Amino acid sequence: MAEEVNKNEEIEETQAAAEEQAETTEQAPVDAEREALIQQLKEAEGKIVEYKDGWARTQAEFQNFRKRVDRDNELFKASTKGDIIKKVLPVLDDLERALQNRPADDAWANGVELVVRKFQNILDMEGVKKIEAKGAEFDPNFHEAISNEPSDEVESGHVIDVVQNGYVIGERVIRPALVRVAQ
């Protein structure tokens, strides 16, 4: 009977060892699969961060591109507008000269004056401003000196007279004013 108990104990120990080995054998593939899934998750999270960063950079680059294109378009419009106005300004100059020598109460001269006012209103609507130069200090950014003359009335370095009006659109000089400057 003691032999039988020893055999039963041996059988039980063998079965327990076999069950433990079976559990270990079954657990190993589960652990390996779990580790593989964890690794895949880490890689996927890394790619998410990488793709999100790339997407954010692309969005920022696109916004910068749109701003640059809008700014370039505005500069092109202003440049084109300035070029067209610059070509038409001599006509306004001629009309203003005609008005300086007009006869009094002449209907024709009044019509020319009306045309000049309409022309100036159009320039105002387009943002074109006349450079006020008479009596101002000479500034080579806005004035072009055609002569230096002695003057008792005007301080040295200031504009005595405007020969041809200058114009700006925004901060861009379309045409500098031609002026005579006091010595």
ABEGO torsion letter per residue (X at the ends): XAAAAAAAAAAAAAAAAAAAAAAAAAAAAAAAAAAAAAAAAAAAAAAAAAAAAAAAAAAAAAAAAAAAAAAAAAAAAAAAAAAAAAAAAAAAAAAAAAAAABBBGBAAAAAAAAAAAAAAAAAAAAGBBBBBABGBBBBAAABBBABBBBBAABBBGBBABBABBBBBBEABBABBBBBBBBX
